[in-house]
Amino acid sequence: MNTIMKVEQLKKIYHLGKVDVEALRGVSFEVEEGEFVSIMGPSGSGKSTLMHIIGCLDYPSEGKYYLDGQDITKLNDHQLALVRNKKIGFIFQQFNLLPRATNLRNVEIPLVYAGVSVTERTKLSLKALQEVGLGERADHKPNEISGGEKQRVAIARALVNNPSIILADEPTGNLDTKTGYEIMKIFQNLNERGNTIILVTHEEEIARYSSRIIHIRDGLVNKIEVVE
């Protein structure tokens, strides 16, 4: 297997007035291509800061981050945005869908930024919606579908660019238990198909859908657990 992500001694220090807050204090781990990994920790553990860095939304204060062999810490903001759009599909707890746009248009957004033609965008977006079982809801708007269906639209949007990594931040946090389990089954199916998935959560029962759990506490890797 190929190593798709590698972080080495990541540190992140926030300067809040006269106080320095160490959110990450030297985090190191690797993720192999095709893995399903959960990053788990309580509030204040540093997992959200870590997600922002591995999602190319922020830079570390110290350390190295390699994605597909590329040293992300050496990129400028524009280069970082290009990597983010091409290589990472994001799924958030709040869905982050445009309320006045159809599901199809919401899924198209990464392709618009990538400069894909209208015809190709429509074709790829419809295919992504079909993959999550929402092909017939392409013309509906977010206020016309359930919370679970909104998250499926968000998953389709994350898939549409065929990214190296799908990064999901508390993807079941706004869903009831049954719907949350249904969403996790979609992630498992995507992983079995070959997608690399990194899921950030504070819920152990959700983390156990993955094959490996990286436990974060006080800005450090506390332990790495293989899920049986």
N, C-alpha and C positions, 0 to 999 in steps of 0.2 A: 504493500500500500504506500501511497505517496502522502507526505505530510503537507496538508493544505494550509494549516495555520500553526504558527509557532510564536509564543511570547516568551521573552527572556527578561527576568528581573524588572518587570514593569512597575514603575512608581508614578503616583500622581499626587501632587501637593497643591492644595488650594490655598491661596493667600487671602485671608479674610481680615482686612484691617491689619492689626499688629500680630494676628494669630495665624500660624501655618497649620493646616489640617492635612494629615496624611491619609488620603482615601485608599491608596494602594501602596504597599510597603515592600514590593519585590515579588511580583507574581510571575510564575513560570509554568507553562504547560504546552502540550502539542495536541493538535487534532488531525487525525488521518482523514484522507478523502473517503467519503461515504459513511463516516461515523455519525452517530446520533448521540450528542453529548449535552448534558444539563449542567448549568452553572447555578449552584444553589447556595443560599445564605440568607440570614435574617436581615431586616432593615438596618442600614448603616454598616453592612459588612464590606461594602465596596463593589458589589456585583453590578450595580447600575453604572458606576464609573467605568468598570471593566468593559461592560457592554458598549458604552459610548466609544471607547478606544478601539475595540475589535470591530465595531461597526463603522469605523473611519469617520466618526462624528467629532472626535477630539484627539488630541495628541497626548502621549504620556510625558511626564516631567523628566523621567529617565527610563532607560531600558530599550529593548528592541521588539518590534512587531513585524513578522514576516507573513504575508498572505500570498499564496501561490508562488512562494520564493522571492517575492518583491519586498524590499525593506520599506514599509509604509511610513516609518518615522522620518524618512528623508524627503517625503513629498511635500509640495506646497499645497495651499488650500484648493486650488483649481484641480491639481492632479489627484488630490484626495477625493474630491467630488466625483471625478471620472471613475475612479476605482469603486467608490461606493455605489454608483449607478450601475456599473457593469457587473460587479462581482458579488454584491450582497443584496439579498432580498429581505426586506424588513417586515415583521409582523408585530403589531403593538397591542397592548391591552385595550386601548381606547378605539381600535379599528382604524381611526384617522381617514375616514372616507369623506369625499366631498358630497354634502347632502343634496345638492341640486343636480348632480351628474348621475347618469345611469350607472349601473354596475359595470357595464362594458367600458364606459369612459373612465371610471375609476381604475379599472385594471390596466388601461392603456397608459396611465401616467408615466411609468418608467420608460416606456417606448417613445413617448413624446420627447422626453429629455435626451434620449439616445438618438433622436433624429430619424426614426423609422418611418417609412411612408404610411399614409392613411390606410391604404388597402392592406398592407402587411400587418399594421397595428391591429386592425379589426380582426383579421384572421387569427393572429396569435392570442389575442385577448379572449376571443370566443373559445378557442381551444383550451386555454387555462381555466376558464369558467366551467367548461365541460368536465375537466379533470377533477374538479371539486364538487361535481354534481349540481351545478347551477346554470347550465347552458340555457335552460328555459327561462331563467330570471335575468337574462342579460339586459333587457330593456327596463327592468324595474329600478327604482331608486332606493337608497339605503333605508328611508323611512317606511318602505313598503315590505321590508323583510325582517326576519327575526334576528336576535343577537348572534345566534350560531351561524346564520346565513351571512351576516355581515362579516364575521371572522373568516368564513370561507371565501368571500370576495377579497378580503385582505390577503389571504393565502394565495389566491390566484394572481393578485397583483405582485406578490413577492416572487412567484414562479415565472412570470411572463418573460422576463429577460434572460431566463436560463442561467441564474447566478451560480457562482462557485459555492456559496454558502447561504443557507436560509437562517436568519437570525431572528428568533422569536422572544419578545420580552413580555413575560407574564401573559401569554396568549389566552389563558382560560380565566383570567382574573375577573372579567366582567360577565362570566357565563355561569349558569347553574351547573350542578355536578354532572348530570346526565349529558348535557350539551358539551361540557368540557371534555368528558371522556370521548365523545364522538369526534371532537376536534383533534384530540391526541391520537386517535386511530388514523386520521388523515395524515398526521405527521409520520406515524409509523409506516404507512403505505408509501409515502413519498420517500422515506429513507430506504425502504426495501427496493424501491425503484432506482436508487443510487444517489439521491440528493444528500448532501452533507447538511446536517441540522444542528444548530446550537441554540439551546433553549435556556432562558434565564427565568428562574422561579424561586419562590420561597416555600413551595408546597412539595413535600416529599413524595406524596402519591403521584403527583404529576411528573416529578423528576424521574421516577422509576419506570416511566415509559421509554426512557433512553437506555443506552447500553453502558454508559459511564457517567458518573456524577462527580463534578469538581466542586468540592465544598469550600466556600470562601468564608472566612471569619476575620474580622479586624484587619482587613486589607491584605490578607495573606491566604495562600492555599492551605487549608487546614488538613485535608486529606483528599485523595482521589479514589473513588469507590467504583469497582466493576459491578454492574447489576446482573444478577443471575437470571 
